[in-house]
Amino acid sequence: MSSKAHLPVLLRPVLEGLNIRANGCYVDGTFGRGGHSSAILERLTADGRLIAIDRDPQAIASAPRALLSDPRFELIRGECAQLEKFIDERGLRGGVDGVLLDLGVSSPQLDEGGRGFSFLRDGPLDMRMDPDAGVSAAEWLAMVDEKELRRVLKTYGEERSAARIARAIVSARDEAPIERTVQLANIIAAAAPAHGQKRHPATKSFQAIRMVVNGELEQLKSALQQSVNVLRSRGRLCVISFHSLEDRLVKRFIRDASRETEQYRGMPSVPAEYRPKLKPVGKLIEATAEEIAANRRARSARLRVAERL
């Protein structure tokens, strides 16, 4: 495995964005391999607290012992869309100083062919972040109709050749089940050759299928809304996205949460529940050339920060 697999993306801007209080309570809603969590914990005193969440059992199993043995740290196997539930169970609603969401797939997930995320490594066509929940990519491809598949490839993957690829996949599955990553990648490459492009022709389609199999946009929408409910006043929300759809969703959420509800906009007196909940902090942050050189995964990373009012 690459030594770069565990490099946390946009680490310094995240730590600055969270505006960490040494005795504060923080949530890493997408633990991954613990890079951000480790750095946050280093900045907390004995009174601080960090709760991390991840639905990938391998991420849970790979958590560093130093973190697991730290009394300030708790790691939960679950979804970021369960944020409010986990916080309520611990009596911390309105008491969280910062929430971090680092979206997308982790480097170790891509590096392991058996997980089915990578078109470069042959393995079972799974793609589930939690292999114990939902249907695999192979199962989804076996039952999705061509029209819906085309929509998913176009919407989630922003794939220009969505119609050709969808038609090729449906045709191929009529001949034999599509159960391996390289098998699917070859079908896509034959339907929409790269024609000199640097990116592999299956890149966008694999991304789209992964996103729908894991319900990633739905997870994000739910986690964003719940973050408002768990944060204390002046608590921070930091979201790292790697996909334009995700970034637009985050941008729109922060914008809308920073305004009065439309029916009260511009009125002199606004009921508390309809007042702005967040304010944007700074501008969109992207990785520097130096970080991208050290960690290619950072090249499409975008960080947005907001503060609870």
C-alpha positions as CSV (number, residue, x, y, z in Angstrom):
1,M,0.0,0.0,0.0
2,S,1.2,3.5,-0.8
3,S,2.7,5.5,2.0
4,K,0.5,8.3,0.7
5,A,-2.7,6.4,1.6
6,H,-3.0,7.9,5.0
7,L,-2.2,11.5,4.2
8,P,-5.2,13.6,5.4
9,V,-6.3,16.0,2.8
10,L,-6.3,19.8,3.5
11,L,-5.2,19.1,7.0
12,R,-4.0,22.6,8.0
13,P,-7.1,24.4,6.5
14,V,-9.4,21.9,8.3
15,L,-7.7,22.5,11.7
16,E,-7.9,26.3,11.1
17,G,-11.5,26.0,10.0
18,L,-12.6,24.0,13.0
19,N,-11.1,26.8,15.2
20,I,-10.3,24.1,17.8
21,R,-10.9,24.9,21.5
22,A,-8.6,22.8,23.6
23,N,-11.4,21.5,25.9
24,G,-14.0,21.3,23.1
25,C,-16.1,18.4,21.7
26,Y,-15.6,17.5,18.1
27,V,-17.0,15.0,15.6
28,D,-15.1,13.4,12.7
29,G,-18.1,12.1,10.7
30,T,-16.0,10.2,8.2
31,F,-13.1,8.7,10.1
32,G,-11.4,6.9,7.2
33,R,-7.9,6.0,8.4
34,G,-7.9,8.5,11.2
35,G,-5.5,11.2,9.8
36,H,-7.8,14.2,10.6
37,S,-8.9,12.6,13.9
38,S,-5.3,12.1,15.1
39,A,-4.5,15.8,14.3
40,I,-7.6,17.1,16.1
41,L,-6.9,15.0,19.2
42,E,-3.3,16.4,19.4
43,R,-4.9,19.8,19.9
44,L,-7.2,18.8,22.7
45,T,-6.5,18.8,26.4
46,A,-7.6,16.1,28.9
47,D,-11.0,17.8,29.0
48,G,-11.5,17.6,25.2
49,R,-13.5,15.0,23.4
50,L,-13.5,13.5,19.9
51,I,-16.2,11.3,18.5
52,A,-15.4,9.6,15.1
53,I,-17.9,7.8,12.9
54,D,-17.4,5.5,9.9
55,R,-19.5,2.8,8.2
56,D,-16.6,0.9,6.8
57,P,-15.7,-2.1,9.0
58,Q,-12.1,-2.1,7.7
59,A,-11.7,1.5,8.7
60,I,-12.9,0.6,12.2
61,A,-10.5,-2.4,12.3
62,S,-7.6,-0.4,11.1
63,A,-7.9,2.4,13.7
64,P,-4.6,3.1,15.3
65,R,-4.2,1.7,18.8
66,A,-3.0,5.1,20.1
67,L,-6.4,6.5,19.2
68,L,-8.5,3.6,20.6
69,S,-6.7,3.7,23.9
70,D,-7.1,7.4,24.3
71,P,-10.0,8.1,26.9
72,R,-10.9,11.3,25.0
73,F,-11.6,9.4,21.8
74,E,-14.6,7.3,20.8
75,L,-15.0,5.4,17.4
76,I,-18.5,4.4,16.3
77,R,-19.4,2.1,13.4
78,G,-22.2,3.8,11.7
79,E,-23.2,6.4,9.0
80,C,-22.6,10.1,9.1
81,A,-26.4,10.4,8.4
82,Q,-26.8,9.0,11.9
83,L,-25.0,12.0,13.4
84,E,-27.9,13.3,15.4
85,K,-28.8,9.9,16.8
86,F,-25.2,9.3,18.1
87,I,-25.0,12.8,19.6
88,D,-28.4,12.5,21.3
89,E,-27.4,9.2,22.8
90,R,-24.5,10.9,24.5
91,G,-26.5,13.9,25.6
92,L,-24.4,16.3,23.5
93,R,-27.1,18.0,21.3
94,G,-26.1,21.7,21.0
95,G,-22.8,21.0,22.7
96,V,-20.5,20.0,19.7
97,D,-17.8,22.5,18.9
98,G,-17.0,21.2,15.4
99,V,-18.1,18.7,12.8
100,L,-15.9,17.5,10.0
101,L,-17.1,15.6,6.9
102,D,-14.4,14.3,4.5
103,L,-16.4,12.9,1.6
104,G,-15.8,10.3,-1.1
105,V,-13.8,7.1,-1.1
106,S,-10.5,6.7,0.8
107,S,-7.2,5.7,-0.6
108,P,-7.1,2.3,1.1
109,Q,-10.5,1.5,-0.3
110,L,-9.2,2.2,-3.8
111,D,-6.0,0.3,-3.2
112,E,-7.8,-3.0,-2.2
113,G,-9.2,-4.8,-5.3
114,G,-11.5,-6.9,-3.2
115,R,-13.6,-3.9,-2.3
116,G,-14.6,-3.3,-5.9
117,F,-14.0,0.4,-6.0
118,S,-11.1,0.4,-8.5
119,F,-11.3,-0.2,-12.2
120,L,-7.5,-0.7,-12.2
121,R,-7.6,-3.8,-9.9
122,D,-9.6,-6.8,-10.6
123,G,-12.0,-7.9,-7.9
124,P,-15.7,-8.5,-7.1
125,L,-17.9,-5.7,-8.2
126,D,-19.0,-4.6,-4.8
127,M,-18.3,-0.9,-4.1
128,R,-20.2,-0.8,-0.8
129,M,-18.5,1.2,2.0
130,D,-20.4,-1.1,4.4
131,P,-20.3,-4.6,2.9
132,D,-22.9,-5.7,5.4
133,A,-25.6,-3.3,4.2
134,G,-27.5,-2.6,1.0
135,V,-26.9,-4.2,-2.5
136,S,-23.5,-4.5,-4.2
137,A,-22.7,-2.7,-7.5
138,A,-23.0,-6.1,-9.3
139,E,-26.5,-6.6,-7.8
140,W,-27.6,-3.1,-8.7
141,L,-26.3,-3.4,-12.3
142,A,-28.2,-6.6,-12.7
143,M,-31.6,-5.1,-11.9
144,V,-31.4,-1.4,-13.0
145,D,-33.1,-0.5,-16.2
146,E,-31.3,1.2,-19.0
147,K,-33.1,4.6,-18.6
148,E,-32.2,4.8,-14.9
149,L,-28.6,3.7,-15.5
150,R,-28.2,6.4,-18.1
151,R,-29.6,9.0,-15.7
152,V,-27.2,7.8,-12.9
153,L,-24.2,7.9,-15.2
154,K,-25.1,11.4,-16.5
155,T,-26.1,12.9,-13.2
156,Y,-23.7,11.4,-10.7
157,G,-20.8,10.9,-13.1
158,E,-21.4,13.8,-15.4
159,E,-20.6,11.3,-18.2
160,R,-21.1,12.6,-21.7
161,S,-21.3,9.1,-23.1
162,A,-23.9,8.0,-20.6
163,A,-26.3,6.7,-23.2
164,R,-23.7,4.6,-25.1
165,I,-22.3,3.2,-21.9
166,A,-25.7,2.3,-20.4
167,R,-26.7,0.6,-23.6
168,A,-23.4,-1.4,-23.7
169,I,-23.8,-2.5,-20.0
170,V,-27.4,-3.7,-20.5
171,S,-26.4,-5.5,-23.7
172,A,-23.4,-7.2,-22.0
173,R,-25.4,-8.3,-18.9
174,D,-27.8,-10.1,-21.3
175,E,-24.9,-12.2,-22.3
176,A,-23.4,-12.8,-18.9
177,P,-23.6,-11.4,-15.3
178,I,-21.3,-8.4,-14.7
179,E,-19.5,-9.4,-11.5
180,R,-15.9,-8.2,-11.8
181,T,-14.4,-4.7,-11.8
182,V,-12.2,-5.2,-14.8
183,Q,-15.1,-6.8,-16.7
184,L,-17.2,-3.7,-16.2
185,A,-14.2,-1.4,-17.0
186,N,-13.6,-3.2,-20.3
187,I,-17.3,-2.9,-21.3
188,I,-17.2,0.9,-20.6
189,A,-13.9,1.4,-22.4
190,A,-15.2,-0.4,-25.5
191,A,-18.3,1.7,-25.5
192,A,-16.6,5.0,-24.9
193,P,-12.8,4.9,-25.7
194,A,-10.5,7.4,-24.1
195,H,-9.4,8.9,-27.4
196,G,-6.1,10.3,-26.0
197,Q,-7.6,11.5,-22.7
198,K,-5.4,11.0,-19.6
199,R,-8.4,9.8,-17.5
200,H,-9.4,6.2,-17.8
201,P,-12.8,5.9,-19.7
202,A,-14.4,4.1,-16.7
203,T,-13.5,6.8,-14.1
204,K,-16.8,8.7,-14.2
205,S,-19.0,5.6,-14.5
206,F,-17.4,3.9,-11.5
207,Q,-17.8,7.1,-9.5
208,A,-21.5,7.4,-10.4
209,I,-22.2,3.7,-9.6
210,R,-20.4,4.0,-6.3
211,M,-22.2,7.1,-5.3
212,V,-25.7,5.6,-6.0
213,V,-24.8,2.2,-4.4
214,N,-23.8,4.0,-1.2
215,G,-26.4,6.7,-1.3
216,E,-23.7,9.3,-0.9
217,L,-25.6,12.5,-1.8
218,E,-28.5,11.4,0.5
219,Q,-26.0,10.7,3.3
220,L,-24.5,14.2,2.8
221,K,-27.8,16.0,2.8
222,S,-28.9,14.4,6.0
223,A,-25.5,14.9,7.7
224,L,-25.5,18.6,6.8
225,Q,-28.9,19.2,8.2
226,Q,-28.2,17.3,11.4
227,S,-24.9,19.2,11.9
228,V,-26.9,22.4,12.5
229,N,-28.8,20.7,15.2
230,V,-25.8,19.3,17.1
231,L,-23.5,22.3,16.9
232,R,-23.3,24.8,19.7
233,S,-23.3,28.5,19.0
234,R,-20.0,29.4,17.2
235,G,-19.4,25.8,16.5
236,R,-17.8,25.1,13.1
237,L,-18.8,22.8,10.2
238,C,-16.0,21.8,7.8
239,V,-16.8,19.8,4.6
240,I,-14.3,18.4,2.2
241,S,-15.8,17.3,-1.1
242,F,-14.2,15.8,-4.2
243,H,-17.1,15.9,-6.7
244,S,-18.8,19.0,-8.2
245,L,-22.3,17.7,-7.2
246,E,-21.2,17.4,-3.6
247,D,-19.6,20.8,-3.6
248,R,-22.7,22.4,-5.1
249,L,-24.9,20.7,-2.5
250,V,-22.6,22.0,0.4
251,K,-22.4,25.5,-1.1
252,R,-26.2,25.7,-1.5
253,F,-26.8,24.3,2.0
254,I,-24.6,26.9,3.6
255,R,-26.1,29.7,1.5
256,D,-29.6,28.7,2.4
257,A,-28.9,28.2,6.1
258,S,-27.3,31.6,6.2
259,R,-30.6,33.3,5.3
260,E,-33.9,33.8,6.9
261,T,-36.6,31.4,5.7
262,E,-38.0,33.0,2.5
263,Q,-41.4,33.8,4.0
264,Y,-39.7,36.0,6.7
265,R,-36.9,37.5,4.5
266,G,-36.5,41.2,5.0
267,M,-39.0,41.4,7.9
268,P,-38.0,43.4,11.0
269,S,-39.0,40.5,13.4
270,V,-38.3,36.9,12.6
271,P,-39.2,34.0,14.9
272,A,-36.1,32.2,16.2
273,E,-36.7,29.0,14.3
274,Y,-36.7,30.9,11.0
275,R,-33.6,32.9,11.5
276,P,-30.3,32.1,9.8
277,K,-28.5,29.1,11.4
278,L,-25.1,29.4,9.8
279,K,-22.7,31.9,8.4
280,P,-20.0,31.1,5.8
281,V,-16.4,31.4,7.1
282,G,-13.9,32.5,4.4
283,K,-14.0,31.3,0.8
284,L,-13.7,28.0,-0.9
285,I,-10.3,26.4,-0.1
286,E,-8.5,24.1,-2.5
287,A,-5.2,22.2,-2.1
288,T,-1.9,24.0,-2.9
289,A,0.4,22.8,-5.6
290,E,2.7,21.5,-2.9
291,E,0.0,19.4,-1.3
292,I,-1.1,18.0,-4.7
293,A,2.4,17.0,-5.5
294,A,2.6,15.1,-2.2
295,N,-0.9,13.6,-2.4
296,R,-2.7,13.3,-5.7
297,R,-6.0,12.7,-4.0
298,A,-6.0,16.3,-2.9
299,R,-6.1,17.6,-6.5
300,S,-9.9,17.7,-6.6
301,A,-10.5,18.5,-2.9
302,R,-12.6,21.5,-1.9
303,L,-13.2,22.7,1.6
304,R,-16.1,24.9,2.8
305,V,-16.5,26.1,6.3
306,A,-19.5,27.6,8.2
307,E,-20.2,28.7,11.7
308,R,-23.3,28.1,13.8
309,L,-25.1,31.2,14.8
